[in-house]
Amino acid sequence: PHPSNSQCHLISHNLREPPADLLHKLSQHGLNPLTDNILFVVECVQMYLLETTSQSLLIHLRQMCPRACLVLFDPIVSGGNNNQAASSRFGNMMEQNLLRLGVVTRQSSVLQTKSLNKQLEKLVQTCGWTQAVGCDMWWAYYSVVTAAQRQRAKATEELDEVEEWRLIMKHYCLVVACTSEHGVDFCQPGKLLGFDRSKCTVKTKEQQEPAVQEQQEDDEEEFIQEGIS
């Protein structure tokens, strides 16, 4: 436990081990997966797992944590809010560097879910989560993050290389998913996290709502100019 807060626990776990082991460890520290509201934050973690291991983990969390939500931050080497299966030129460089360093293989999650659409399909269609919504980090910055928050960030440190930063942000995604209707408001456009309906993609078990590509393209230049000014 953290010395100043008995409710805070730091627990080590290898995600390549059976998911049941993780939930057992959490249960030993007072968490009830069946009844507690749980938020899992997965920040550039599953990208290194084999896709089969990643799917097994997500399926197990969905089955054993009926009141859970998940926030996922991961690379998308196809780039942007699109359904491409192939890597973009920048994404291809990312892919080759990761392979060359030996930190991933062709069967790793990052190379099996190259697009935002693939990430959402994996959560909802393959792993059975009730709903998922996501966008690339460029649109997350200009829709989930408020204008006031952006201005405060700009006042802290001015950004010169906007185009390069935009290129990087287009190759990472922010995804929020829930395991039941209990958490739908957490990953609904216009609700808690502020996803913009015209700049994100929503997937549910019943239907898919595609991103509005025309609106995204119309807004692109406006936000580039905001970043420069």
GULO-56280 format. One record per residue (C-alpha): residue number from 1; residue in three letters; x, y, z. Coordinates in pm, whole numbers, plus 50000, padded with zeros to 5 digits. Each point is the difference from the previous one (the first is absolute). Layout:
BEGIN
r k: NUM r: ala c1: X c2: Y c3: Z $
...
This chain:
BEGIN
r k: 1 r: pro c1: 50000 c2: 50000 c3: 50000 $
r k: 2 r: his c1: 50101 c2: 50361 c3: 49944 $
r k: 3 r: pro c1: 50115 c2: 50147 c3: 50334 $
r k: 4 r: ser c1: 49751 c2: 50288 c3: 49987 $
r k: 5 r: asn c1: 49703 c2: 49808 c3: 49859 $
r k: 6 r: ser c1: 49912 c2: 49644 c3: 50094 $
r k: 7 r: gln c1: 49775 c2: 49977 c3: 49691 $
r k: 8 r: cys c1: 50292 c2: 50039 c3: 49757 $
r k: 9 r: his c1: 50193 c2: 49684 c3: 49907 $
r k: 10 r: leu c1: 50284 c2: 49944 c3: 49754 $
r k: 11 r: ile c1: 49991 c2: 49645 c3: 49865 $
r k: 12 r: ser c1: 50242 c2: 49848 c3: 49750 $
r k: 13 r: his c1: 49870 c2: 49764 c3: 49733 $
r k: 14 r: asn c1: 50119 c2: 49855 c3: 49671 $
r k: 15 r: leu c1: 49712 c2: 50032 c3: 49752 $
r k: 16 r: arg c1: 50131 c2: 49697 c3: 49811 $
r k: 17 r: glu c1: 49893 c2: 49790 c3: 50297 $
r k: 18 r: pro c1: 49638 c2: 49873 c3: 50025 $
r k: 19 r: pro c1: 49751 c2: 50289 c3: 50049 $
r k: 20 r: ala c1: 49845 c2: 49813 c3: 50293 $
r k: 21 r: asp c1: 50326 c2: 50053 c3: 50190 $
r k: 22 r: leu c1: 49962 c2: 50379 c3: 49965 $
r k: 23 r: leu c1: 49643 c2: 49998 c3: 50131 $
r k: 24 r: his c1: 50105 c2: 49774 c3: 50286 $
r k: 25 r: lys c1: 50268 c2: 50250 c3: 50102 $
r k: 26 r: leu c1: 49750 c2: 50287 c3: 49982 $
r k: 27 r: ser c1: 49749 c2: 49804 c3: 50206 $
r k: 28 r: gln c1: 50263 c2: 49944 c3: 50270 $
r k: 29 r: his c1: 50021 c2: 50377 c3: 50041 $
r k: 30 r: gly c1: 49628 c2: 50060 c3: 50051 $
r k: 31 r: leu c1: 49869 c2: 50028 c3: 49644 $
r k: 32 r: asn c1: 49685 c2: 49807 c3: 49911 $
r k: 33 r: pro c1: 50004 c2: 49960 c3: 49620 $
r k: 34 r: leu c1: 49635 c2: 49892 c3: 49987 $
r k: 35 r: thr c1: 49849 c2: 50298 c3: 50183 $
r k: 36 r: asp c1: 50251 c2: 50287 c3: 49999 $
r k: 37 r: asn c1: 50017 c2: 50273 c3: 49738 $
r k: 38 r: ile c1: 50343 c2: 49955 c3: 49842 $
r k: 39 r: leu c1: 50199 c2: 50216 c3: 49759 $
r k: 40 r: phe c1: 50287 c2: 49832 c3: 49818 $
r k: 41 r: val c1: 50254 c2: 50239 c3: 49843 $
r k: 42 r: val c1: 50212 c2: 49827 c3: 49736 $
r k: 43 r: glu c1: 50269 c2: 50238 c3: 49875 $
r k: 44 r: cys c1: 50221 c2: 49857 c3: 49723 $
r k: 45 r: val c1: 49996 c2: 49660 c3: 50172 $
r k: 46 r: gln c1: 49800 c2: 49758 c3: 49786 $
r k: 47 r: met c1: 50197 c2: 50101 c3: 49690 $
r k: 48 r: tyr c1: 50287 c2: 49779 c3: 50120 $
r k: 49 r: leu c1: 49781 c2: 49696 c3: 50074 $
r k: 50 r: leu c1: 49928 c2: 49729 c3: 49746 $
r k: 51 r: glu c1: 49658 c2: 50067 c3: 49852 $
r k: 52 r: thr c1: 49868 c2: 49673 c3: 50140 $
r k: 53 r: thr c1: 50122 c2: 50098 c3: 50348 $
r k: 54 r: ser c1: 49847 c2: 50345 c3: 49970 $
r k: 55 r: gln c1: 49664 c2: 49858 c3: 49892 $
r k: 56 r: ser c1: 50003 c2: 49748 c3: 50284 $
r k: 57 r: leu c1: 50065 c2: 50279 c3: 50250 $
r k: 58 r: leu c1: 49722 c2: 50223 c3: 49866 $
r k: 59 r: ile c1: 49750 c2: 49713 c3: 49985 $
r k: 60 r: his c1: 50080 c2: 49897 c3: 50357 $
r k: 61 r: leu c1: 49967 c2: 50355 c3: 50132 $
r k: 62 r: arg c1: 49664 c2: 50036 c3: 49826 $
r k: 63 r: gln c1: 49873 c2: 49667 c3: 50138 $
r k: 64 r: met c1: 50123 c2: 50045 c3: 50356 $
r k: 65 r: cys c1: 49946 c2: 50377 c3: 50044 $
r k: 66 r: pro c1: 49640 c2: 50077 c3: 49895 $
r k: 67 r: arg c1: 50022 c2: 50361 c3: 50122 $
r k: 68 r: ala c1: 50330 c2: 50089 c3: 49835 $
r k: 69 r: cys c1: 50114 c2: 50272 c3: 49762 $
r k: 70 r: leu c1: 50327 c2: 50010 c3: 49813 $
r k: 71 r: val c1: 50209 c2: 50289 c3: 49867 $
r k: 72 r: leu c1: 50246 c2: 49894 c3: 49732 $
r k: 73 r: phe c1: 50289 c2: 50203 c3: 49856 $
r k: 74 r: asp c1: 50186 c2: 49816 c3: 49724 $
r k: 75 r: pro c1: 50181 c2: 50056 c3: 49669 $
r k: 76 r: ile c1: 49804 c2: 49959 c3: 49675 $
r k: 77 r: val c1: 50258 c2: 49957 c3: 49727 $
r k: 78 r: ser c1: 49746 c2: 50053 c3: 49720 $
r k: 79 r: gly c1: 49954 c2: 50356 c3: 50135 $
r k: 80 r: gly c1: 49689 c2: 50209 c3: 50059 $
r k: 81 r: asn c1: 49628 c2: 49924 c3: 50037 $
r k: 82 r: asn c1: 49985 c2: 49757 c3: 49710 $
r k: 83 r: asn c1: 49954 c2: 49633 c3: 49926 $
r k: 84 r: gln c1: 50326 c2: 49936 c3: 49819 $
r k: 85 r: ala c1: 50157 c2: 49659 c3: 50052 $
r k: 86 r: ala c1: 50343 c2: 50108 c3: 49876 $
r k: 87 r: ser c1: 50246 c2: 50231 c3: 50175 $
r k: 88 r: ser c1: 50042 c2: 50359 c3: 49887 $
r k: 89 r: arg c1: 50350 c2: 50114 c3: 49902 $
r k: 90 r: phe c1: 50062 c2: 50135 c3: 50350 $
r k: 91 r: gly c1: 49837 c2: 49692 c3: 50154 $
r k: 92 r: asn c1: 50216 c2: 49774 c3: 49787 $
r k: 93 r: met c1: 50306 c2: 50168 c3: 50152 $
r k: 94 r: met c1: 49856 c2: 49940 c3: 50349 $
r k: 95 r: glu c1: 49931 c2: 49638 c3: 49911 $
r k: 96 r: gln c1: 50348 c2: 49934 c3: 49861 $
r k: 97 r: asn c1: 50170 c2: 50166 c3: 50300 $
r k: 98 r: leu c1: 49801 c2: 49789 c3: 50248 $
r k: 99 r: leu c1: 50081 c2: 49681 c3: 49809 $
r k: 100 r: arg c1: 50366 c2: 50092 c3: 49966 $
r k: 101 r: leu c1: 50029 c2: 50063 c3: 50375 $
r k: 102 r: gly c1: 49840 c2: 49663 c3: 50067 $
r k: 103 r: val c1: 49732 c2: 50135 c3: 50234 $
r k: 104 r: val c1: 49711 c2: 49870 c3: 49784 $
r k: 105 r: thr c1: 49938 c2: 49726 c3: 49745 $
r k: 106 r: arg c1: 49760 c2: 49976 c3: 49707 $
r k: 107 r: gln c1: 49754 c2: 49834 c3: 50240 $
r k: 108 r: ser c1: 50010 c2: 50283 c3: 50254 $
r k: 109 r: ser c1: 49685 c2: 50199 c3: 50060 $
r k: 110 r: val c1: 50144 c2: 50322 c3: 49856 $
r k: 111 r: leu c1: 50045 c2: 49833 c3: 49660 $
r k: 112 r: gln c1: 49674 c2: 49806 c3: 50011 $
r k: 113 r: thr c1: 49782 c2: 50303 c3: 50085 $
r k: 114 r: lys c1: 50152 c2: 50265 c3: 49775 $
r k: 115 r: ser c1: 49699 c2: 50231 c3: 49979 $
r k: 116 r: leu c1: 49753 c2: 50166 c3: 50235 $
r k: 117 r: asn c1: 49723 c2: 49794 c3: 49845 $
r k: 118 r: lys c1: 50189 c2: 49678 c3: 50073 $
r k: 119 r: gln c1: 50047 c2: 50104 c3: 50364 $
r k: 120 r: leu c1: 49625 c2: 50062 c3: 50038 $
r k: 121 r: glu c1: 49902 c2: 49681 c3: 49817 $
r k: 122 r: lys c1: 50232 c2: 49801 c3: 50224 $
r k: 123 r: leu c1: 49842 c2: 50136 c3: 50317 $
r k: 124 r: val c1: 49634 c2: 49968 c3: 49894 $
r k: 125 r: gln c1: 49979 c2: 49724 c3: 49741 $
r k: 126 r: thr c1: 50288 c2: 49774 c3: 50106 $
r k: 127 r: cys c1: 50016 c2: 50055 c3: 50377 $
r k: 128 r: gly c1: 49633 c2: 50074 c3: 50069 $
r k: 129 r: trp c1: 50015 c2: 50343 c3: 50163 $
r k: 130 r: thr c1: 49665 c2: 50179 c3: 49985 $
r k: 131 r: gln c1: 50116 c2: 50325 c3: 49840 $
r k: 132 r: ala c1: 50320 c2: 50174 c3: 49896 $
r k: 133 r: val c1: 50072 c2: 50347 c3: 49868 $
r k: 134 r: gly c1: 50328 c2: 50141 c3: 49875 $
r k: 135 r: cys c1: 50190 c2: 50247 c3: 49788 $
r k: 136 r: asp c1: 50361 c2: 50070 c3: 49917 $
r k: 137 r: met c1: 50190 c2: 50218 c3: 50246 $
r k: 138 r: trp c1: 49992 c2: 50301 c3: 49768 $
r k: 139 r: trp c1: 49621 c2: 50011 c3: 50020 $
r k: 140 r: ala c1: 50009 c2: 49907 c3: 50369 $
r k: 141 r: tyr c1: 50206 c2: 50313 c3: 50062 $
r k: 142 r: tyr c1: 49752 c2: 50216 c3: 49809 $
r k: 143 r: ser c1: 49677 c2: 49845 c3: 50130 $
r k: 144 r: val c1: 50051 c2: 49820 c3: 50332 $
r k: 145 r: val c1: 50241 c2: 50270 c3: 50121 $
r k: 146 r: thr c1: 49817 c2: 50333 c3: 50036 $
r k: 147 r: ala c1: 50104 c2: 50327 c3: 49837 $
r k: 148 r: ala c1: 50084 c2: 50145 c3: 50342 $
r k: 149 r: gln c1: 50224 c2: 49703 c3: 50080 $
r k: 150 r: arg c1: 50175 c2: 50035 c3: 49663 $
r k: 151 r: gln c1: 50064 c2: 50369 c3: 50058 $
r k: 152 r: arg c1: 50144 c2: 49928 c3: 50344 $
r k: 153 r: ala c1: 50233 c2: 49740 c3: 49847 $
r k: 154 r: lys c1: 50111 c2: 50243 c3: 49728 $
r k: 155 r: ala c1: 50072 c2: 50266 c3: 50261 $
r k: 156 r: thr c1: 50225 c2: 49755 c3: 50184 $
r k: 157 r: glu c1: 50213 c2: 49912 c3: 49698 $
r k: 158 r: glu c1: 49963 c2: 50121 c3: 49641 $
r k: 159 r: leu c1: 50000 c2: 49730 c3: 49732 $
r k: 160 r: asp c1: 50177 c2: 50082 c3: 49672 $
r k: 161 r: glu c1: 50000 c2: 49673 c3: 49807 $
r k: 162 r: val c1: 49622 c2: 49960 c3: 49971 $
r k: 163 r: glu c1: 50004 c2: 49788 c3: 49683 $
r k: 164 r: glu c1: 50248 c2: 49751 c3: 50148 $
r k: 165 r: trp c1: 49802 c2: 49984 c3: 50323 $
r k: 166 r: arg c1: 49678 c2: 49946 c3: 49804 $
r k: 167 r: leu c1: 50164 c2: 49712 c3: 49810 $
r k: 168 r: ile c1: 50095 c2: 49828 c3: 50326 $
r k: 169 r: met c1: 49659 c2: 50058 c3: 50159 $
r k: 170 r: lys c1: 49826 c2: 49849 c3: 49696 $
r k: 171 r: his c1: 50181 c2: 49673 c3: 50074 $
r k: 172 r: tyr c1: 49871 c2: 49954 c3: 50354 $
r k: 173 r: cys c1: 49642 c2: 49948 c3: 50114 $
r k: 174 r: leu c1: 49785 c2: 50055 c3: 50307 $
r k: 175 r: val c1: 49731 c2: 49737 c3: 50052 $
r k: 176 r: val c1: 49747 c2: 49963 c3: 50281 $
r k: 177 r: ala c1: 49791 c2: 49685 c3: 50042 $
r k: 178 r: cys c1: 49751 c2: 49858 c3: 50250 $
r k: 179 r: thr c1: 49888 c2: 49649 c3: 50088 $
r k: 180 r: ser c1: 49634 c2: 50077 c3: 50068 $
r k: 181 r: glu c1: 49728 c2: 50260 c3: 49961 $
r k: 182 r: his c1: 50103 c2: 50126 c3: 50345 $
r k: 183 r: gly c1: 50305 c2: 50172 c3: 49847 $
r k: 184 r: val c1: 49864 c2: 50116 c3: 49663 $
r k: 185 r: asp c1: 49991 c2: 50368 c3: 50099 $
r k: 186 r: phe c1: 50372 c2: 49979 c3: 50065 $
r k: 187 r: cys c1: 50070 c2: 49929 c3: 49632 $
r k: 188 r: gln c1: 49718 c2: 50185 c3: 49828 $
r k: 189 r: pro c1: 50066 c2: 50307 c3: 49778 $
r k: 190 r: gly c1: 49895 c2: 50318 c3: 50177 $
r k: 191 r: lys c1: 50004 c2: 49833 c3: 50341 $
r k: 192 r: leu c1: 50269 c2: 49976 c3: 50268 $
r k: 193 r: leu c1: 50316 c2: 49998 c3: 49791 $
r k: 194 r: gly c1: 49873 c2: 50240 c3: 49734 $
r k: 195 r: phe c1: 50064 c2: 49800 c3: 49682 $
r k: 196 r: asp c1: 49876 c2: 50199 c3: 49698 $
r k: 197 r: arg c1: 49754 c2: 49790 c3: 49800 $
r k: 198 r: ser c1: 50136 c2: 50134 c3: 49670 $
r k: 199 r: lys c1: 50360 c2: 49910 c3: 50087 $
r k: 200 r: cys c1: 49972 c2: 49655 c3: 50155 $
r k: 201 r: thr c1: 49879 c2: 49651 c3: 49920 $
r k: 202 r: val c1: 49750 c2: 49817 c3: 50221 $
r k: 203 r: lys c1: 49951 c2: 49624 c3: 49999 $
r k: 204 r: thr c1: 49737 c2: 49807 c3: 50193 $
r k: 205 r: lys c1: 49888 c2: 49640 c3: 49986 $
r k: 206 r: glu c1: 49694 c2: 50112 c3: 49806 $
r k: 207 r: gln c1: 50135 c2: 50259 c3: 49760 $
r k: 208 r: gln c1: 50295 c2: 50202 c3: 49881 $
r k: 209 r: glu c1: 50003 c2: 50376 c3: 49961 $
r k: 210 r: pro c1: 50277 c2: 50107 c3: 49761 $
r k: 211 r: ala c1: 50195 c2: 50318 c3: 50043 $
r k: 212 r: val c1: 49890 c2: 50289 c3: 49779 $
r k: 213 r: gln c1: 50302 c2: 50030 c3: 49773 $
r k: 214 r: glu c1: 49880 c2: 50310 c3: 49815 $
r k: 215 r: gln c1: 49966 c2: 50200 c3: 50323 $
r k: 216 r: gln c1: 50342 c2: 49883 c3: 50118 $
r k: 217 r: glu c1: 50161 c2: 50121 c3: 49679 $
r k: 218 r: asp c1: 49820 c2: 50336 c3: 50019 $
r k: 219 r: asp c1: 50123 c2: 50056 c3: 50356 $
r k: 220 r: glu c1: 50357 c2: 49884 c3: 49938 $
r k: 221 r: glu c1: 50141 c2: 50328 c3: 49871 $
r k: 222 r: glu c1: 49821 c2: 50200 c3: 50270 $
r k: 223 r: phe c1: 50169 c2: 49807 c3: 50279 $
r k: 224 r: ile c1: 50341 c2: 50009 c3: 49831 $
r k: 225 r: gln c1: 49971 c2: 50378 c3: 49991 $
r k: 226 r: glu c1: 49896 c2: 50004 c3: 50368 $
r k: 227 r: gly c1: 50315 c2: 49804 c3: 50084 $
r k: 228 r: ile c1: 50217 c2: 50245 c3: 49804 $
r k: 229 r: ser c1: 49842 c2: 50321 c3: 50127 $
